[in-house]
């Protein structure tokens, strides 16, 4: 219904399989596999849903990195669930013109990395955010 169910399923399967390994990977190391799993489900290579599922909380997710963001304890979330189903794949299909969703998401991710880098004083985040 557009609330991240495919990402949650993908991440749950990865985390469960990872727990069975003799040398489990970190959550960050699972991220590229989570993106691939979500891509198979939604036909879109985005980390916006699987990133927060892996780390919890609010997470800036680009194709190559996860940046956990602090959440003020006074901030709350309310979810209203209409009795409609809108698959992620179908929702993203309408976002093709005039720019493909992947271009918009990539640009937004770079801006977010830049702003997060400024806030944290992290030159690496700033540098990565300056890709245009």
N, C-alpha and C positions, 0 to 999 in steps of 0.2 A: 504493500500500500504506500510505498514511497517513504518508509521510515527506516530504511537501512537493513531490512531483513536479509537480503542476499549477502550483504557485507558481514552481518553477524554470523550467518551460516558458514561462510567462507572462513572467517577468522576462528570460529569455534572448531571447525575441522582441522585447521592448521595447528592450533594450540594443542588440541588433543593428540594429534599425530606426533607433534614435536615432543610432547611429554613422554612418549614411548621410546625416544631415541636415547642411546647411551650418552651422547653429548648433545643435549638440547641446544637449539639456537636461541639467541636473545630475541625479544619481541621485535626489535629493530631489524634483525637479520631475516625475520619472517616476512617483513613488509613487501619486498618484491614479489614473493609468492602470493601474498594476499591480493596484490594488484592484479596479477595474472588470473587468479580465481574470480575476482570481481569482474574482470574483463570478459571472461567466458560467460558470465551470467548476464551482464548488462550491456555488453558490446561496447564498453567505454573504458579506456585505461586511465582511471582517475583514482587517487588515493583518499578523496574527501570523506568517504564512508569507512573504509577499512582502517585508515590511520587511527582515528579515535577509538575504533573497536579494539585495536591492538593495545593502545596505551591507556585508554580511559580518559575521561575529562575532555577538555578542548585541546585539539591538536592541529597544528598547521601541518598539512600533508601535501608535499609536492611529489613528483614521480620519483625523486631520489632521496628524500629525507623526511623525517618526522621531527617536529619541534613541539614538545609539550608547552602549553601556555598556562600561566597561573590563572586560577578562577577565584574571584572574590567569594568569600563564604556567604555573602548576602545575596548572591546571584542565584536565581531559581529558574527552572524551566517548566513550562506547561505544554503538553502535547494534546492537540485536539485531533481526533481521528475521525474523519468523515467516513461514511459507509460507502466508500468508493475505492476501487483498486486502480492505481496508476503505477505500472512498472517503471523502474528507473530507465530502462532502455527506451521505452516509449516517450517518457518525459523529455529525455535528452534529444530525441529525434527532431523535436520542433525547434531546437536551438541551433540550427545550421546556418541561417542567413542573418546578417551579412557576413558574420565570422563563425567559423566552426567552434563548437564548445571547447574543444581541446586548446585552441588558441586563446580563448578568453580565460580558461582555467589556468593555463600556463602563465599568462600575463598577471593574473590576480595572485598566483602563488609567488611570483617574483616580487611583486609589490609587498606582499605580506612578509616575505623573508627580509626585505629591506627594512621595513618598519620594525619588525621584531629585532633585527640586528641593531638598529638605532636604540631601541628601548633597553636592550641588554648590553650595549657597548661591545658587540661581537662582530669583529671585522670580517670574519668568514661568512657570516649570514649576510652582512651588507654586500660583500663582494658577489655572493651568489645571487642576491636580489637584483643586482644591476645588469643581469643578462636581459637583453631586450628582444 
